[in-house]
Amino acid sequence: MVNDYTANLTLNQAADLLRQCDGPITVITHAKPDGDAAGTLVALVTVLNAIGKQTRGILCPPIASSLGFLAHSDNIEIIDDASQFPADTKQLVIVDTGAYSQLGPLVDVVRPLLDRTLILDHHLSGDVGALHQYIDASAAAAAEIIAGLIAKLSDHTTIDRQAKQTINDALFTGIASDTGWFRFSNVTPQTHRLAADLIAAGVDHTGLYARLEQAERPEKLKLLIRAVDSLELLADDRAAVMTLHAADFDETGARPEETERLIDIPQQVGSVQVIAMISEAQTDQGPQTRVSFRSKPLADAVNVAELAATFGGGGHARAAGAKIDEPIAQARPRIVAALTRAVSTTAASALSEHE
């Protein structure tokens, strides 16, 4: 990942670029989309079609069942093979990521289209060298960026009630998902203002919460038990690691996407400052280890985006991840060592500042 991941155009210019496009637009996001990725994509696709642009959204599985209402919106396609990508794409838009490692089967599709690609993202790092980039790392969610863009795109345009409802539900899903329902440190006054505006416009936030957070399969609960059972505390209980092997998924029947939110559990322990969730996966290229990092917003907090970058990943200062093309038995010791080193280094720095 590179760290000079910055905007090279304004949001007004991004709106003009899309408004002036006279051919098919395709919007994509990272594989295994979360609520922010799916919500952002659906909201943008819906508004672009509402203003007369021929636009398709592409999602790459696995997709959580709770996001099915977004994945089956109008003009949204689910593909798992690059051969299914629309060949007539004139303008490509990538939302909620700028990292090749997150594009799944679409990596080789994106590379030849960089001169007609617009990235709309809020992460700290990325390595997709798109011609146009609007990056705002201060945004709590990509949905905040898209909400601002939609306001510019839809100015003086009448959008029907159904499309508005789809857009508003998708945006609320995005900001609620990426802020842990407004619990995380990335929440700003702007986040709450946007949420209030969406509720005032008719979003049923309690209904969305039930749909997104209270509709899990029993298999996820079984996986949660395995994750908690694997919990290991390190560095004087300042770091926590949970590990899920392939057998845990096979024996519980859980899906890879059902690891979502499991990493939040160790944060209930007061002494824990940083957490790693390590899981084993098999790909066409061989064994892969996937790791998610979280850290608490403390004075001596670990920057997990930097930690993830050491493994070829990236993300936010408090939430990041990486995919390592190594067996879990080989990758896990390196992850544990890096995690322990990171929390010990920040603790030592905080101690020296108080002496």
N, C-alpha and C positions, 0 to 999 in steps of 0.2 A: 504494500500500500504506500502511496505517496501522501505527504502531509500538506502540500501546497494545493489543497483542494478548495478552490475559491470561485466565487461568481465572476462571470465575464460579461454579464448583461443584467439589466434591471428586470423587475417583474413586469413593468409596462412593456419593455422590449420583448419579453417572453410572450406576453399576450398578443402583441403585434405579429410576432413570428407565426403563431398558430392561426391567428385571424386571417393572415394573408396567404396561408398555405392553400393551394388550389388542387391538391390531390389527396389520396387516402392517407390518413394519420393512424399510426399504430402506437398504442400505449402499453408499456410493459413494466414489470417491477421484479423484485427478487423472487427466486423460487421459494417454495414453502412460505407463501405470503402470510404475514400476520394481519391484525385488524387495521393497522395504519396503511400497510401496503395495498391491501385489497380495497379499503375504503377510499384511499386517495385515488387509486386507478379508476374505480367505478364512478366517483364523483366527477373526475375530469372527462372521462369518456361520455358520460351523460350530458354534461353541459356542452361539450364540443358538438355532439349530434344535435342538441337543441338549437344551436346557433347555425346549423346547416352544414357542418363539416362531416365528411364521411370518415367515421372514426371507429376503430375496433380496439378492444382491450384484450390483452393476452395474459392469462395466469398459468403458471407452471406448478403442478402438484409436487408434494402432497398439500391438500387444502383442508384445513380443519372443518369438521362438519358444522360448527357454529357459524362459519362464514359462508355457508351455502346460499343464504339469501342474497349475498353480494355476488358470489361467483356465478349465479344464474340470472343476473340482471341482463337487460337488453344489451346486445352488441358486445358481450363478453364471451370469449372462447377459452377453453381449458385445453392446453396442448402439452405433450411430453416429448415431442420430437421436433427438431429444427425444420424438418421437411414440411411441417404443417404451418410454418410462419408465412404470413401474407407476402407474396412476392412483389405486389404492386405498391408497397409502402413508400410514400414520398417523404414523409416526416416521421421520424421515430422519436418518441418521448419515453424516457426512463424515469420512473418516480420511486422515491424512497430508497434508492441505492445508487452508487456510482462505482461499484466494485465488480469486476469480472467474476470473482470467486462466488458471487451470489446469484449469477444469472443462469445457472443450471444449463439446460440444453440450448439456451439462446446465445451463448458466448460467441460462437462462430458466425451467427447471424448478425450480431451487433458490429463486429469489427469492420466489415466493409461499408457500414452505414454511418460512420462517425461524422462525416461531413454533412449529414442531414439529421443529426441527433441532438436533442435537448434533454439535459438532465435537470430534474427538479428534486432537490434533496436537502436533508437537514443533518446528515452525518458529518463527522469530522474528517473523514478521509475517503479516498476513492482513486481508482486507477483507470477508469474508462475515459479516454481522452476525447470527449465529445466536443464538437465545434462550439456548442452553446451550453452554458452551465449557469443555473441559478441555484446557489447554495446558501442556506441560512441556518447555520449551526445553532443559532439562538432559538429557533422554533422548537417547541416541545414535540411536535409531530409534523410529518410531511403534510398532513391534512391542514395544518395551519397555513402552510405556504399555498396549497391548492385553494383554500378558501379565499385568500387574497387574490389569486389569479382568476378564480371564477367570478369574483366581483367585477373585475376588469373586463373579462370576456363577455359577461352577460349584461353589461351596462346598456340600457336602452333596448334590450331584447326581452320579449315576452316568453317566459318558459311555463309550460303547462304544469298543473298542480302535481300530477304524478311524477314528473321529472324532478320537480323541486323536492318532493318528499324523498325520492331516491338519493338525490344529492345531499340533502341535509342528514339523512340517516347514515349515509356513507361517511360524511365528514365527522359526525359525532362518534361513530365507531372508531375512526382513525385516532382522534385526540384522546378518547377514553382509553383505548388499548395501549397507546404509547406512553400514557401517564399513569398507568395502573389505577385507572378511575380516579385521577387527580391526586394521587398519593405521592408521586415521585418528585424529586428535586427539580426536574425540568419544567414543572408547572410555573407559569407566569400569570400576571394579571390579564394579559391578552388571551391566554388559554381559557380562563374563566369567562371572559367577555364573549369569546366565540361560542363557548358552550351555552351561555345564557341566551345568546341570540338564536342559536339553533333550537333550544327548548321553546323559546318564544315563538319560533316559526312552526312549531308543531311536532318536534321530535319527542317521542315517548321514551325518555331515558330509562325509566324503570323496566319497560318492555324490552329495550335493547340489552339492559344488564342481564335480564333473565335469559335472553336468547344467547348472549355471548358468554356468560359466566356461570350459568346454572343449568346447563344442558349437556354436561359431559357424559360420556359412556362409562359404564362400570369398569371397563378395562383401564381407564385412566386412573381410577382410584387404586386399582391393583398395582399399577406402575408407580404411583406415588408411594405406596408402602415399600416397594423395592428401593426407591430412591432414598427414602428416609432411613431404611435399614442399612444402606451403604454409607451413610453420612460419617465423615471423618473430620475432626477438628484438628487444626494445625497451628503452629506459631502461637502457643499460649492461648489457644481458642480464639485467635483473631481472624483466622481463615477457615473456611469450610469447603469440603469437596464432596460431591455426590457423583457416583459412577453407575452407569447403566450399560450392561453388556447386551449383545445380540440376544442371548438366551432370555433376558428379562422381557424383551419385546415378544419373543416367540412364545414364552410360557404364559404371559398375561394376555396376549392377544392385542396389546396396545400398539398404536401407530407412532411413527417417529414424530409427527406433529403434536402428539399428546404429551410431550415434555414441556409444553408451554406453561409457564407460571410455577413449575415445580421448583425452580431456582429461588423463588421468593421465600420459601419455607425457612431456610436457615437464618434469614434476616430477623426472625423473631428473637434470636438469641442476642442479648445485649452486647456481648463481647465481640461478636462476629462483625468484621469490617468488610470482608471481601469473600465472594463465593465463586466456585467453579462447578458447573454441571458438565460432566464428561459422558459422552455416549458413543457407542460403537455402531458403525454402519457398514454395509457392504454396497459397493458401487460397481459399475461395469469395469472400472479400472482397478478394482481391488479393495482391500480394507481401508476404511477411513475413520478417523476419530474426529468427533465434533465437540466443540467446547463453547459454552456460554459463560460469560463473566458478569458479575454484578458487584457494585461497591456502594457502601452507604455514604451519604453526603456529609462527611465529617471534615474537620479542619485539616486532618492529615490523611484524607481519602486517597485511595489508590486510583490512578487514572487507568481504567481497564481498557480503554481504547489503545493506549500505548502497550499494555500487556498483550492484548490480542494481536497487535501489529507484529510482535516478535514471532508469532506463529502464522503470519501471512494474512491475518484478519483485520478487523477494525470495528468501528461503531462509535458509541458515545463514551464520554468520560466515565459515566456510571453504569453503562450497559453496552457490552460488546461481545464479539464472538469470532470463531475461526473454524476452518475445516482443515484438518491435517491429514495428508495422504500417507498415513502410517497406521499399523495395527495399534489397538488401544494399549496393549501391553508395552509397546515401545514409546507411545506418545504420553501416556499418563504420568510416568515419572518426571518427564521434562516439564509438563504442565504444573505438577505439584511443586517442583523445585522453583519454577518461575513465580508461582503464586506466593510461596513462602518467602522468597527473596523480596518480592514487591512489598508485601505487608510489613516485613521486618525493616526494609529501607525507609518506608514512610514513618514508621514508629521511631526509628533512630533520628530521622530528620526533625520530627516534632519534639523529641527529647532535647536535642541540641539547641533548638530555638528557645526552650524554656530555661536553659541553664544560664 
